[in-house]
Amino acid sequence: MANTVQHQGSISTICLRSAIAVLASAFVVVPTIIGPQSAHAQTLKVLYAFSGSPDGAEPSTSLRF
């Protein structure tokens, strides 16, 4: 009788490990099949357009980093 109980425990462990492996595989495979959603493009808006001399033609300061 002890052997039967030991075998049932081994089978349960094998089934549990198999279920974990299937779930782990699903987390990898399903997103690959579904595919990532595309990102929306950004739109840019011009805040100010420099028109030339003297509007921004010769800046009087240096750039600071």
C-alpha positions in Angstrom: 0.0 0.0 0.0 2.9 2.4 0.7 4.1 2.0 -2.9 0.8 3.0 -4.3 0.8 6.2 -2.2 4.3 7.0 -3.2 3.5 6.5 -6.9 0.4 8.8 -6.6 2.6 11.4 -5.0 5.1 11.1 -7.9 2.3 11.3 -10.5 0.9 14.4 -8.8 4.3 16.1 -8.8 4.8 15.2 -12.5 1.4 16.6 -13.3 2.0 19.8 -11.4 5.4 20.4 -13.1 3.8 19.7 -16.5 1.0 22.2 -15.7 3.6 24.9 -14.7 5.6 24.2 -17.9 2.5 24.6 -20.0 1.5 27.9 -18.3 5.1 29.3 -18.6 5.1 28.4 -22.3 1.7 30.0 -22.8 3.0 33.3 -21.3 5.8 33.3 -23.9 3.9 32.0 -26.9 0.5 33.8 -26.7 2.0 37.4 -26.8 4.1 36.3 -29.7 1.1 35.0 -31.6 -1.1 38.0 -30.8 1.7 40.5 -31.5 2.4 43.8 -30.0 0.0 46.7 -30.6 1.4 49.5 -32.8 2.2 52.7 -31.1 0.5 55.9 -32.2 2.7 58.4 -33.9 3.3 61.7 -32.2 2.2 64.9 -33.9 4.5 67.9 -33.7 3.4 71.5 -33.4 5.6 74.5 -34.3 5.6 76.9 -31.4 7.5 79.7 -33.0 9.1 80.1 -36.4 12.2 82.3 -36.6 12.0 84.6 -39.6 15.7 85.6 -40.0 17.6 88.7 -39.2 17.3 90.2 -36.6 14.8 87.6 -35.3 17.2 84.9 -33.9 19.9 85.5 -36.5 22.7 86.1 -34.0 22.0 84.8 -30.4 23.8 86.9 -27.8 24.5 84.1 -25.3 26.1 80.7 -25.3 24.4 77.4 -24.8 24.6 75.9 -21.3 24.7 72.2 -20.7 
